[in-house]
Amino acid sequence: NAGVTQTPKFQVLKTGQSMTLQCAQDMNHEYMSWYRQDPGMGLRLIHYSVGAGITDQGEVPNGYNVSRSTTEDFPLRLLSAAPSQTSVYFCASSFTGSGANVLTFGAGSRLTVL
Amino acid sequence: AQRVTQPEKLLSVFKGAPVELKCNYSYSGSPELFWYVQYSRQRLQLLLRHISRESIKGFTADLNKGETSFHLKKPFAQEEDSAMYYCALKGGSNYKLTFGKGTLLTVNP
């Protein structure tokens, strides 16, 4: 049982490049989400999903795309990277029933956009 | 709209002293409140949730709806409590969790 696995751990991009942050969980959680963590800003929700085929926007969705084709995977795509997207990204998942919002977090992906 | 305010970015106490990390929220309905913690080089993890009404690692938090607060308290801080603490709010029937900006607690020897 690996929990929530994020790849890559570190990535450096140039402005305008695109990339995908991968997130996979093996706990059969229905809910998956992406947060970004910035100094002094805390954790801000980017996108979330309550099941395969269902996604919705969080607080700061601009510049990011998501899809949920399987229960296990929830990739985050940066379409055209900007320096403002330099951040640490966390994927988190939970059940949607009585365990809702008891989030299990991944280890984080540190992204630098030059 | 739902909002979580943690007024202290940094909090420094000595070992054995009481500690209180403040959390205030804004939400018109009945919220669920949580405290998450991130120790150095570890993943973010749940510390406690108000509906459980339990004490974890000596920490407790009581939901005060009148003052819209969910302060985290521990009577005797330990060095291993040094970490970043986030208060979080779930409002309504959606699953979105709104986090505060966090408080970095340092417990000095």
Contacts between the chains, C-beta under 8 A, distances in Angstrom:
chain1	res1	chain2	res2	distance
A	31	B	95	5.0
A	33	B	96	7.9
A	33	B	97	7.7
A	35	B	99	7.5
A	40	B	9	7.0
A	40	B	101	6.4
A	41	B	101	6.2
A	42	B	6	7.8
A	42	B	86	6.4
A	42	B	99	5.0
A	42	B	100	5.6
A	42	B	101	3.7
A	42	B	102	5.0
A	43	B	44	7.9
A	43	B	86	6.4
A	43	B	99	4.0
A	43	B	102	7.7
A	44	B	99	7.5
A	45	B	96	6.1
A	45	B	97	7.3
A	45	B	98	7.3
A	48	B	95	6.9
A	48	B	96	6.4
A	50	B	95	6.1
A	58	B	96	6.6
A	59	B	98	7.9
A	90	B	44	6.6
A	92	B	44	7.6
A	94	B	95	7.5
A	96	B	95	6.1
A	100	B	90	7.4
A	100	B	95	5.6
A	101	B	32	6.5
A	101	B	34	6.5
A	101	B	49	7.7
A	101	B	88	7.6
A	101	B	90	4.8
A	101	B	95	6.5
A	101	B	97	5.2
A	102	B	46	5.4
A	102	B	49	7.1
A	103	B	36	7.5
A	103	B	44	7.6
A	103	B	46	6.8
A	103	B	97	6.7
A	105	B	43	4.8
A	105	B	44	4.2
A	105	B	45	6.9
A	106	B	43	7.1
A	107	B	43	5.7
A	108	B	43	7.6
